[in-house]
Each structure stands twice: as structure tokens, then as C-alpha cells.
Amino acid sequence: MNNAPCRPALAWLIALAVLLAAGCAGQPQVQLKQDFWADKQQRVGVLVLDPRADAAGVRTTGEQGLIFYAISNAQMGSLNAHLEKQQPVELKAMADRVALRLKERGITAVSIEKKITATELIERPGGYREGFAKYDFTALGAQYKVDKLLILSPEFTGSERGYYVFMPTGDPRGNFRSVGQLVEIPSHKLLWYRPIDTLRTVKEPWDQPPDFPNVTAAMREAVNAGIRVLEADLFWTAR
């Protein structure tokens, strides 16, 4: 049996260019049902998780062992240091728009400004369960008196570059990965679940230390493209 991890190119095709499930196996996508929009009594909390410490920089892909992975990372050290400082600030703007759009449809939206990272969350007992949230949001739901939580999670912001051993197979590309989910409280059933992984080509030249403007621009394009997909998918059934 071949236990090699899923190659990014294969995942990219399966996800129809902009969407893919996170990893070789994981939570399947869930489309929000149309009857969600008919409930005007619900209260929906809107939360943007803070990115983890390792959620920005350069992601390398391809056939690499640990030694060659370390070599390629060292080669990209200057770019990685720059991208590690970048934040997906556009997610907060999306959250504000989503809260407004929910209110326009007669649904009470509660913007949650509390700073929380995924590493602070507690996993629910029993581990992975298809169709249900991984983490326990019961206390957060009670604190803000909401019966549903819309959570936007920045998974990675930066660039992706392919390698074969320690040789690059192409130039870096702007990359943004995120997950949007709508969780019912207290059941933790996923009413909506959408992972995204967007890539954007970097205009030449890309090797422009220390600020790498062309790579940074491609990264921001990837972020904005991914956010457009998330927002459009969330409101797809709001007709």
C-alpha cells in the first residue's frame, strides 16, 4: 500500500481549483441548507480565530526527506521571515460584512472580539466525528448567549513552493488556507463547513528582499480570492 501523503496537485484538481478538503482525509464539506435563513429567532456569534504562531511563512511541497526539507527552508529563510509577519486581516473585514448581512436578513449577529487561537481550544470527547465540530464551543456559546457560532479560521498565509529533494521545481506562489464553519450549539453539529486553499502566481521578479513586494502582492491576492469563495459559499442558499 502506498502511504505517501496526498500530492498538492491531486488535491487541487479534486477541489476544483479553489477548494479542497484539509489533508488526505478530514471533515467533508457541508453546504448550508436554505431553511437556515428562515429562522429569525436564532442568535449567531461571529468569531475570527487568531492565527497560530506557525500559520504564516513559506510552505514547501514535493518529494523531500527531512534533511532536504531543512535545506530548502534555509534557502527560503529571508522570504519566510518576511511572510511570518503577515496577517490575514481581510478575514476580520469579512466577519464584519457577514454580521451585517445576517442582520439585513433579520438574524441577530453577535460579533465576538475575544482573541482566541486554535491552540487554546479544547477538543471534544471522542475525537473526530464526521459532521460535527472538532472543538468544544459550549462555554463560548453560553458566554455570548448564541445558539450558533460562525467561525473563520486562518490556517496558513504566505507562499508555497515546490521542491524535488533540495531543488526548487518552480517559483513561489501566494498561498492562503482557511476554514469556515457554522456550528450549532450545544449539539456541535456542522451546519456549514468549507475549507479553502487558494494559490496565486507571483509576478517576476520574486526574489526582492527584504520586503518581497511581488510575493506579498500574490499572497494578498490569494487571501482575497479565498475570502470571496468563503463568503459566496456561505450565502449561496440565501435566496
C-alpha positions in Angstrom: 0.0 0.0 0.0 1.3 3.5 -0.8 1.3 5.6 2.3 2.7 8.7 0.7 0.8 11.9 1.6 -1.6 13.3 -1.0 0.2 15.5 -3.5 -1.0 19.1 -3.7 -1.6 18.8 -7.4 -4.1 16.0 -6.9 -5.8 17.7 -4.1 -6.0 20.9 -6.2 -7.8 19.0 -9.0 -10.3 17.3 -6.7 -11.2 20.6 -5.1 -11.9 22.3 -8.5 -9.0 24.7 -8.3 -10.0 26.7 -5.2 -11.5 24.3 -2.7 -10.1 21.2 -1.1 -10.6 19.1 1.9 -7.9 19.7 4.5 -5.4 16.9 4.0 -5.8 13.3 2.7 -8.7 12.6 5.0 -10.8 15.0 7.0 -14.1 16.7 7.6 -16.2 16.7 4.4 -17.6 20.0 3.1 -21.1 20.8 4.3 -23.4 23.2 2.3 -25.6 25.4 4.4 -29.3 24.5 4.0 -31.8 27.0 2.8 -34.1 26.7 5.8 -31.3 28.3 8.0 -32.3 31.7 6.6 -36.0 31.3 7.7 -35.2 31.2 11.4 -35.3 34.8 12.6 -35.1 33.9 16.3 -31.6 32.5 16.2 -28.6 34.3 17.5 -25.3 33.7 15.6 -21.9 34.6 17.1 -19.3 35.6 14.5 -15.7 34.8 15.5 -12.3 35.1 13.7 -9.7 32.9 15.4 -6.2 34.4 15.8 -3.6 32.6 13.6 -1.3 30.1 15.3 2.3 31.0 15.6 3.3 28.7 12.7 0.4 29.7 10.4 2.5 32.1 8.2 5.6 31.8 6.1 6.8 29.6 3.3 5.2 26.2 2.7 7.3 23.7 0.8 5.8 20.8 -1.2 7.2 17.8 -3.2 9.5 14.9 -2.7 11.7 15.8 0.3 13.2 14.0 3.2 13.9 15.7 6.5 17.4 16.8 5.5 16.4 18.2 2.2 13.4 19.9 3.8 15.8 21.7 6.2 18.0 22.7 3.3 15.1 24.2 1.2 13.8 26.0 4.3 17.2 27.6 4.8 17.3 28.7 1.2 14.0 30.5 1.7 14.9 31.9 5.1 14.7 35.6 4.2 11.3 35.2 2.5 10.0 33.1 5.3 11.0 35.7 7.9 9.1 38.4 5.9 6.0 36.3 5.4 5.8 35.2 9.0 5.0 38.8 9.9 1.9 38.9 7.6 -1.6 38.6 8.9 -4.8 37.7 7.1 -6.5 40.9 8.2 -9.1 40.5 5.4 -10.8 37.8 7.5 -11.9 40.4 10.1 -13.4 42.6 7.3 -15.2 39.5 6.0 -16.6 38.8 9.5 -17.9 42.3 9.8 -19.6 42.0 6.4 -21.1 38.7 7.3 -22.5 40.1 10.6 -24.1 42.9 8.7 -25.5 40.6 6.0 -27.0 38.4 8.7 -28.7 41.4 10.3 -30.1 42.5 7.0 -31.8 39.1 6.8 -33.4 39.6 10.2 -30.9 37.3 12.1 -29.3 38.5 15.2 -25.5 38.5 14.8 -23.1 38.9 17.7 -19.5 40.0 16.8 -17.1 38.2 19.2 -14.0 40.3 19.6 -12.3 37.9 22.1 -8.8 36.8 20.9 -8.7 33.0 20.7 -6.3 30.8 18.8 -6.9 27.2 17.8 -4.3 26.0 20.2 -6.4 27.4 23.1 -9.4 25.4 22.1 -10.3 22.1 23.8 -11.1 19.1 21.6 -14.5 17.5 22.2 -14.5 14.0 23.8 -14.5 11.1 21.5 -12.2 12.6 18.8 -13.1 13.1 15.2 -16.7 12.7 14.2 -18.0 13.4 10.7 -20.4 16.3 10.6 -19.5 17.6 14.0 -17.1 20.3 15.2 -13.7 19.2 16.5 -13.6 21.6 19.3 -15.9 22.4 22.3 -17.6 25.8 21.9 -20.2 25.3 24.7 -18.7 27.8 27.1 -18.3 30.4 24.3 -21.9 29.9 23.2 -23.1 30.4 26.8 -20.9 33.5 27.4 -22.3 35.3 24.3 -25.8 33.8 24.5 -25.7 32.4 21.0 -27.1 29.2 19.6 -24.8 29.1 16.6 -21.2 30.1 16.1 -19.8 31.1 12.7 -16.0 30.6 13.0 -13.4 31.7 10.5 -10.0 30.1 11.0 -6.8 31.2 9.2 -4.8 28.0 8.6 -1.9 29.4 6.6 -0.9 32.7 5.0 2.2 33.1 2.9 3.7 31.3 -0.1 4.0 27.8 -1.5 7.0 26.5 -3.4 7.5 23.0 -4.9 10.8 21.1 -4.4 12.4 17.9 -5.6 14.9 17.0 -2.9 16.5 20.4 -2.4 16.0 21.8 -5.9 13.0 24.1 -6.5 10.6 23.0 -9.2 9.2 26.5 -9.7 8.8 30.0 -8.3 6.9 30.6 -5.1 3.2 31.3 -5.3 1.0 33.3 -3.0 -1.0 30.9 -0.8 -3.9 31.2 1.7 -5.6 28.4 3.5 -8.6 28.9 5.8 -11.7 27.1 7.1 -15.2 28.5 7.6 -17.7 26.6 9.8 -21.1 27.2 11.3 -21.6 25.2 14.5 -24.9 24.5 16.2 -24.7 24.9 20.0 -24.9 22.8 22.1 -25.0 19.8 19.6 -21.9 20.9 17.8 -23.4 19.8 14.5 -21.8 21.4 11.5 -24.4 23.4 9.6 -21.8 24.7 7.2 -18.2 23.7 6.7 -15.9 25.0 3.9 -12.1 24.6 3.7 -10.3 26.6 1.1 -6.7 26.6 -0.3 -6.0 29.4 -2.9 -2.8 29.9 -4.9 -1.8 32.9 -6.9 1.1 33.3 -9.4 3.9 35.7 -8.4 4.9 38.3 -11.0 8.6 38.3 -11.8 11.0 39.1 -10.2 10.0 37.5 -6.9 13.4 37.5 -5.1 13.2 41.0 -3.8 14.4 41.1 -0.2 13.7 42.4 2.4 10.0 43.1 1.6 9.4 40.8 -1.4 6.6 43.1 -2.8 5.7 40.7 -5.7 5.3 37.7 -3.4 3.4 39.8 -0.9 1.1 41.0 -3.5 0.4 37.5 -4.7 -0.2 36.4 -1.2 -2.8 39.2 -0.7 -4.5 38.2 -3.9 -4.7 34.6 -2.6 -6.2 35.8 0.6 -8.8 38.0 -1.1 -9.7 35.2 -3.6 -10.2 32.7 -0.8 -12.3 35.1 1.2 -14.6 35.7 -1.8 -15.1 32.0 -2.1 -15.9 31.5 1.6 -18.4 34.4 1.7 -20.1 33.4 -1.6 -20.4 29.8 -0.4 -21.9 30.8 3.0 -24.6 32.9 1.4 -25.2 30.6 -1.6 -28.6 29.5 -0.3 -29.7 32.9 0.9 -32.1 33.5 -1.9 
